[in-house]
Amino acid sequence: MRGESRREFLKVSGIIGLGLAACPIGASLAEAVKFDRELYKVSRSKIGMGTIVSLTVLDASKDHADEAIAIAFEEIERLTRLMSRFDATTPVAQLNREGLLKDAPPELSFVIKQSMYYHQISRGVFEITVKPVLDLFVQSFRGPHKALPDDEKITELLELVDTTLIALSRNTIAFKRDGMGITADGIAKGFIVDKAVEKLMRRGIRHALLNAGGDIRTIGDRGNNRPWRIAVEDPFKGKNYPALVAITNRAIATSGNYEVFFDKEKIFHHIVNPKTGLSPLINASVSVQAPTAMEADALSTALFILDPARGTRLIDSRSHCQSLIVTGDGRKIRSTGWHSIRI
């Protein structure tokens, strides 16, 4: 969760009207205008979780919306300090460094427990212990002497890739093999988005949209029974959006293969198939709608690794979720229940 905004290709349609225009890196976007006769639209954007986090709240009181937004961003910052694997001071970094974490924060234990669940339902495809393989990718393509990752080394590292090798007790997390490491990139961002939304709801916010680099969660609608409208961007960068969806009290997340690559040929990227140690190339993007951002986040990652037929069957087995898969050759495969609206 640093600069690896791997799902930054979901856009909110009508960006100007919703106040969710992207701001330059390091900058902050703020807007507060009268939205209609009853509501103010208050929008803020900040850097968080290694991406741009945009939050729009519609409320009868501008001051109340401002206060709620500030609390939500404080929660995002607090949880990021627990979950980031790039900051050496975080619990995740300590676990990766020492293989043992006592007095683990309950939030981290929860995320790992949920990761175990998605590992199980995806038959081992959703995998948070791929960090050793990702580290190999980074090392192989770093510096002047770039080279393809060694096949034998990948095979060796796959012995460390298995969520069932994590021991999770009440407040202790431990690895069962030396050299293991976790990356919560495929689930932590969604979890943090959900917790920030919980803060908003506890403050009485009834209309909001939080977009953390493409992990999107909404509260209610955008007023007057109008749903939030989300456009899934073309993964081939041709501005031919595959879908426009309308959501209320829902989340949507997308996994794609084109944002973070380690090599010029774009064969090795940030998502790893734990069965092969290689990056899957069959799909260009996978979008998942779910009740929570964490579920959408985890399932979109799993489906990106699976072939489209297996991935769609997994989603169809969960009646509260829907998916849209755009394959590498441009085919669109929709799960049962996926509904798009005309762009």
BELGIGI-V8134 format. One line per field, one symbol per residue. ss: DSSP state (h for helix, s for strand, l for the rest). phi: phi as a letter, one per 20 degrees, with the letter a starting at -180 (. if undefined). Layout:
BEGIN
ss=???
phi=???
END
This chain:
BEGIN
ss=lllllllllsssllhhhhllllllllllsssssslllllsssssssssllsssssssssllhhhhhhhhhhhhhhhhhhhhhhlllllllhhhhhhhhlssslllhhhhhhhhhhhhhhhhlllllllllhhhhhhhhhhllllllllllhhhhhhhhhhllhhhssslllssssllllllllllllhhhhhhhhhhhhhhhllllssssssllsssssllllllllsssssllllllllllssssslllssssssllllslllllllslllllllllllllssssssssllhhhhhhhhhhhhhllhhhhhhhhhlllllssssssllllssslllllllll
phi=.deeefcecdcefmgffemdffdfgnecdcbbcfebfdceddcccbfalmbeddcdcdbfdffffgfffffffffffffffeefeeefeegffffffdmbcelfggffgffffffffffffelnffbeeeggffffgfffdenfdfbfgffffggffffedaffeeecdgcccbeecfnfadcegebfffgfgffffgffffenfdcacdcdloedcddmddnlmeffdddefffemdmdffacddcclccbbcdbddecdecffmedcfdcffedmdefcfdebcdcebfcffffffffffffeffgfffffffffdfecbbcddffenfdcdffnfcddfe
END
